Amino acid sequence: MKQSFFEIIENRPLTASVYKMVLAGDTSAITAPGQFVNIKLDGLFLRRPISVCDAEEGKLTLLYKVVGHGTEQMSQMQGGKLDILTGLGNGYDLSLAGDHPVFIGGGVGVPPMYMPVKMLRAKGKKVSVILGFNTKDEVFYEEEFRALGADVTVTTVDGSYGTKGFVTDALKDIDYTYFYTCGPEPMLKAVYRASGTSGQFSFEERMGCGFGACMGCSCKTVTGNKRICKEGPVLTKEDIIWEK
């Protein structure tokens, strides 16, 4: 974990509620795709955890959805600096991907899919991506994944764009060696049931401290309680116990 100040160099809407923020600063603590950052905002006690979409030397890209006071405040920022904790959480292990991994993102679970897809495509891996949304107006980052050379399928629940249905409807048509996924818990449960291989799940969870001190985001696993902010947000399929 590292505390740094980042300069906002871009902050614009991608959809009615999803924004893209690009920052300049020290990204050296971000060592794996799937990690997250924790942002301090003026007037708010708790930092806001945001998953990393992409990180290069000196440049950090975040995609976030406006869902409350913190993200609403972020959406109005133009210029200035942010106090950010970087390198938080346990990211994806790409060594298990095999010859043809599939990445499954639902809604705001789409952003953390971008960096690992980018890394695997740079190694020449064949990669499939499934992006799930409720409706056409919510779709974002489809073209960015296509630009990486990934095979992209978009699903919408109402059928207004792409394949009608859920991400699991598209998953059954792909011959994959391993999967990586992030999204709302009902989607993750559906992927768990529908998947035919091992894989890794990134969980979205409300956090207090964001670095393992408060135990506020603990969950049960087959190897005991784990903190989503510290031992997660990525857990393997074999480690998960679903609460009923």
N, C-alpha and C positions, 0 to 999 in steps of 0.2 A: 504494500500500500504506500502511496506517495501523495502528499498534498502539494498542489501546484495551482498557479493562477493561469487561466487560459483567456485569450482574447477572442471575442466573438467576431468572426469575419463574414458569416452568412447566417441568416435565420429567416426562413420563408415557409409558407404553407405548401404542402404537397396535395392535401385534400382539405375538406372543411375543418377537420380536427387534427390532422397529422402534420407535424412540422419537421423541417430539416434544419439542424443547427451545425455549422462547421466552425471549429475553434482552432486557434493556433496556440501551441504550448508543448510541454514536455510529456511525451507519450511513452517514455522508456519503461514505465512500470506495467504497461499493458503487454503481457507476455503470451496470451492465448486468446483465440476467438471465443466469444461467449461470456467474457468477463463484463463487468459493469462499472460505472462511475457513480459517485455520490456528490450531488451539487448543493452547495450552500446558497440560499436565497435570502435576500434582505427581508427582515420582519418575520421569518418563519423559523421555528425552533429546530425541526427535523430537516436534514438534508433530503433531497429527492434522488432516489436511485434510478438511473437510466442505462439501459443496455448499450453496449458499444456496437455501432453499425460498421464502422471502419476506423482503423488507426494506422497511420503512416508516420514516419519521422517528422515530428513537429506539427502534425495535423490530426485532428480528431473529428469524426463525423457521428452525430447522434440524430436518430429519428425518434420523435416522442409524440404521444397523443395528449391533447388537452383534456384532462379529466377532473381537475380540481384547481385550487388556488395557486399551487406551486407551478404547475405546467402552464396555467393561464398567464402567470407572471413571466415565465420564460418566453412565451409566444410573443410578448410585446417588446422584447429586448432587441435593440439594434446597436451594435458596438458595445464597448465596455468590457469588463473582465469578470470572470467567474472563479470562485474558490472551489476547486474540484479535487476530491479524493479519487485517484486512479489505481488500476490494477487490483480491483476487488473481485472476489469470487473465484470459483474453480471453473475454468472454461472447458470447451470441447476438446476431446482427444482425437485428433485427426489421423493418428496412426492406425486406427481400427477401421478406417473407411472402406477398405477393399477396392475393387476395380470400378465399382459403379454405385457410389452412395447417393441417397436421395435426401434432400433437405425439405422439411415440411414446416411452413410458417403460417400462423393464423393471426390476422389483424396486426396488433403491435408486437406479435411474436415474429414478424417478418424481419425487422432490422438486424437481430443478431445472426441471421442466416447469411448475410452478405459477406462478411469478412472470411469465414471458413470456406465458402464457395469460391471466393476470389483466390484464396491460398491454394486450394486443390486444383483449380483450373490452371494456375501458374505452373503446377507440376504435371500438367497434361492429363489429369484425371477426367473421365467422363462423369458428369454430374447432372442429376435431375433435380429440379426444384418445383415444389408445389406451393402455391400461394393461395390462401383461403380468405375470403371476405364474405360479408353478407350481401353486398350489392355493388354494382359497377362504380358508384360514386366513391366507394371506399378504397378502390384499387390504387396501390402505389408501388413503385420500384420494380415493376415488371420489366421495363426496358433496360434498367440497370443490370438486372440479372442476365438478360439476353445478351447484353454487351460483353459479359464475361465469357460467353460461349456455352452457357448452361442450357439444358433442355427444360423450358419453363412451361408449366401448366397453371392456369389461373382458374379457381373455382369460385362461384358465387352461389349463395344459398337460394337466392330468388331467380337465378338463371339469367340475370340481366347482362352478364358478360362471361365469356369463357365457358367452362363446363358447369352445368347446373348441378348443385349438390354440395357435398362436403369434401374436405381434403382426402378422406378415406376412400371416396368414390374414385378419385384419380389415382390413389396409391395402388389399388388392385391391378391397374393396367401397366405398372412399371416393374421390370425385373431388376431388383436392386440387391446389393450385397450388404448394406448397412444403412441405418437412417439416423438423422439428427432432426430434432423438432423443438419448437417453442411456440407457445400460444396459451389460450385460456384452458383451464383445467378440464372442462368437458371435452375439448378437442384432444388434449393429451391422453385422456382415458380412452377415447375412441381409437387413437393411433396405437395405443398399447394393445388393445384387443385385436386390431386389424393387421398389425405388423407381423411379418413372417421371419424376421431376423432380429438380432440384437440391435440395440440402438441407445441413443443418449437423449434425455429430456432436459430442457431448460425450463425451470419453474418461475412463474411470475408470482411474487409474494410481497405483501406489505412489510416494510422493514423499519426497525427503530434506528439502531446505530449504523447498520450496514457493514460491520466488520467483525461480528461474532461476539461482542461483549454482552449484549443484553438478552440473548436467547429468545428474542421475541418472534423469530421466524423459524422455529424448530419444527421438524417433521419426523415421523417415524419411518425407519427403513429396516431392512432385514438385518443390518449390522448395528442397529441402535439409532438413537435420535441424532439427526444431523441438522445443522443450521443452513438454511437456504442461502444466506449471504456469505457463508464461509466455506463449508464443505460443498455447497451448491454454488450457483443455481443449477448446475448440470449434475444430474444423477443418471446412472445407467438403468436400463430396463430391468435388469435382474435385482437391483437394489430397492426398487419402489414397492411400498405398501400403500394401496389406495384406501383412504378413509371412506367408510360407507355413509 
